[in-house]
Amino acid sequence: MEYSARLKEKYHKEVIPALTEQFQYKNHMQVPKLVKICLNQGLGTAISDKKIIDVGVAEMTAIAGQKAVSTKKKKDISNFKLRKNMPVGVRVTLRGEKMYEFLDRLVAIAIPRVRDFRGINIKGFDGRGNFTMGITEQIIFPEVVIDKVMKINGMDITFVTTAKTDKECMALLKEFGLPFKK
């Protein structure tokens, strides 16, 4: 038997029928789906210490389950002592099975570990059916060993969907289990 991510099966068995009923789609191909999840971490303190980028890449690779790459500065900014091609962050893009696995871990394990959590802010929609949320601490993921963390950093998580409106995107993400504020 071939392995399939739990949320991928949930999408086909529960999410498609629920969204078809809610938005009156005539065809199941009209139902929005998750295309990719992009993780991005800005490491501005890497200007003074180059080791921070290596640690950031290692942490992001552990969190995502896929090799992360460092992002480089595109132009010089002398006031901030930034030079072109200087590494300033880490990113990774997840698609397919790894995307559903990450979403499952985010919803089931990481978000419940956030202190004083009252729901995800709904202001992260871009008007085209995509959603971005910020996380203040990378230590909410169980893959990060707290004893080895040099500095607590936040990250941005962007959900790219085929939804045409923010309402459709929000319904899709709610079906996957993201707890939005009321």
Secondary structure by P-SEA (a helix, b strand, c coil): cbbbbaaaaaaaccaaaaaaaaccccccccbbbbcbbbbbbbccccccccaaaaaaaaaaaaaaccbbbbbbbcccccccccccccccccccccccaaaaaaaaaaaccccccccccccccccccccccbbbbbbcccccccccccccccbbbbbbbbbbcccccaaaaaaaaaaacccccc
